[in-house]
């Protein structure tokens, strides 16, 4: 397409060019499949609301949903290790550690995905600190090459903009990437200990995962997401953040 009179021509900066090249390569390399699941964050929300003032005073930043999701993902990857993997030459390289990459938007000019190294050895509070530290250093252009290397699974967080569901592109050579989409208050059916059903208002959101169909099949991807959902909905998060 040739620019017409009155059009603006915006040259791509270095980050935008690298992002574009990486995304095109990923789509050409991997047969992408999308699997999504709805998650009830009410247990998380209660802990967030009860802890937000003390957390902000102690840590200097707000307690978002992202570290809760990251913590659940790290544990679920232990049960479904083929998602914590890279595709090699006709082989799947299953990694022993979970190095969790967090996609960070750089002023709408492109993406970087700095890595929380050995995230499977960290609890929620340290994961939250690492997310904020890496995001701040990414936006201020203070990341080192080591901060961007070795990722084994990626989270991308569009939920801050209220998205319903996004189909992300895999961060090669990884085999999956999870989008954490918007959380909103919605009516849901709840069941009490006697089996009686009623309507309640809960915090509900979608987790959407793009995955490489060369590495595994739909049942494995769905089982992993079900495990992430189970962990988010049932873990004792109040104990976790102490």
N, C-alpha and C positions, 0 to 999 in steps of 0.2 A: 504494500500500500504506500502510495506517495503522498506526502503532506500537501494539503490544499491551502489556498490562501486563507489566512486567519487561524490555521491550526498551529499548535505549539509542538515543538520537537523537544523531547526530554531525553537526553542521553542517559543510558543506564550506567549507574555507578558500579564500582567494583563488587560490592556486596550483592547488588541486584543481578549483575551478570553471573556471578558464581551461583546464586540461588537459582536463577533460571536454568543454567546448564545442568545443575544437580537434579532439578525436578524433571527435566526432559529425559535425562539419562535414567532416572529411577522408573519412570513410566515405560520406557523402552525395555528395561531390564526385567521388571517383575510383573507377573500377572496379578494386578491388584484386585482384592476382594474387600468389601465393606461388611462388617458385622457390628450391630449396635445393640445396646441393652439399656433399659430404663432402671434408674437407681433411686431408692428412697434415702435421702440424706438426713432424715429427721433426727436420728441419733447424733450425727455429726453436728447438725445445727444447734441442738440443745447444748452440747459441749462448747461450741464456738461462742454462743451468746453468753453462757455462764462464765467463760474464761477470757472474753475479749479485752476487758480493761486490764486485768492482771497481766495478760500476755503482752499487750501493747506496752505497758510500763516496763516489763522485764526485757523484752526483745527489741522494742523500737520500731516494730512493723506490725501490721494487722495479720490476724490468723485467718487465712483463706481456706477454701476447700482443697486447693491443690496439694498441700502436704499430706492431707488425709488420703487422697486418691493415690499419691505416690507411694505412701507407706503400704497401702493395700496391694498395689501393683507389684511392689518388690516381693511381698510374701507370696502372692499368687504365682509369680514366675518360678518360685521354688517347686511348686506343684506341677507346673507346665513349662519345663525348661526349654522346649524347642522354640518357644517364643523369644527366649533370651539367647539369640543365636545370630550368626551371619551366614550368608550363602557363599560357598567357595566354588571350586571347580568340581561340579557334580558331587558336592558333599555339603552337609550341614555342619557348621562348626558351633557346637553348643558351649557357651561360655560358663566358666565356673563362678565368676563374680557378676553381680548385676551393676553395671555402670550406666546409670540412668541419665539420658540426655534430656534436656528441657529446652524446647524451641522458644527462642526469644525474638520478638519483633524489634527491629532496629529502626524506629521512627518511620514505619511504613516503607522503608527503603530496601528491605530484605530480611532474611532470617539467619540467626546463628543458633547452634544447638550445643551450648556448653554442657559438660558432663559432671554429674555427681559420682565420683569414683567410689566403688565398693558401697553402694547405697544399701545393699542387703545387710550390712553390719551396723546400720544406723537406725535410731528411733525417730519418731515424728519430729521432735523439736530440732534435732540436728539437720534433718532433711529440709525443714522449713528454713533454717538459717542458710543452708547451702543454696537453696533455690533463690532466695533474695540476694545473696552475695553474688552468685553467678549472673543473675539478671542485671544487677546494677553495674557490674564490671563489663558485661557485654555492651550495655548501652553507652558506657563511657569509654569504650574501646580499650579496655585494660585487661583483656583476656590474654593468657599465654597460649602457645600452641598445645601444651599439655591439657589445658582446660577444654579443648575442642576435640581431643582424641580419645579413642577407646570406647565410645558409647556402644551399648549392646541392646538398648530398647529406648524408645523416645516417647515423651509426652509433649503434646502441643495443646496450649490452653486458649481456646477461643471463647470460653465461657464468660470471660469478663465483659464481652460485648452482647451477651444474652442469646447466643446462637442456640438453635434447637438441635442441629446435628450437622457435622462437617465431615467430609470425606478427605482425610489427609493423604499426603504422598509419603511413601516409605523413605526413611533416611538410610540410603544404601551404605554398606552392604547388610544392614539389619533386615529383619524379616517382618517387622510389625511396628506400627506407630499408633498411639492411642490419643484421640481427641477428647478433651474434657470440656463438655459444652455447658450451656447456661443452666443454672438451678433456679427454679421458680416455685412459688407456692401454688399447689394444685389440690383439688379434692381427690382422695383415694379411699379405697375400701380397706378397713382394718378389721382384724378378727381378735376378739379377746380370748382369755384362757378357757372360756366355756364354749368357744366356737361361734359366738354371736358376731355378726357383721354389722358395721356402722360406717358412716362417712366421716372422715377427718381431713383437715388441711395439713399437708406435709410439704417439705422441700424436696422437689423431684427434678432430676436431670438425666440426660442421656450421655453414655459413654460410647463413642464410635471408634472402632478399630479397623484400620486398613492393614491387610496382611498379604503375604506372598504365598500364592497357592502352590508354588513349587515345594515349599518347606513342610506343609502339613495341610490338613483338610478342614472343612467347615465345622465338624463336630469338635475338633480340638480347640479351634478359636472360640467357639461358643462356650465350651466348658471353662476355658480360661476366664472369659468375661463373667460368667456366672459366679466363679470363685471370687473375682474382684468385687462384684456386687454383694456377695455374701459377707465378705470381710468388712466392707464399708458399712453395711446395715447392722451387723451384729457385734462388732468388736467393742470392747470396753474402752472407749476413747478417753474417758475422763482419767483413767489410770495411765493411759499412754502418754498424755501430755504433761504429767507431773514431773 
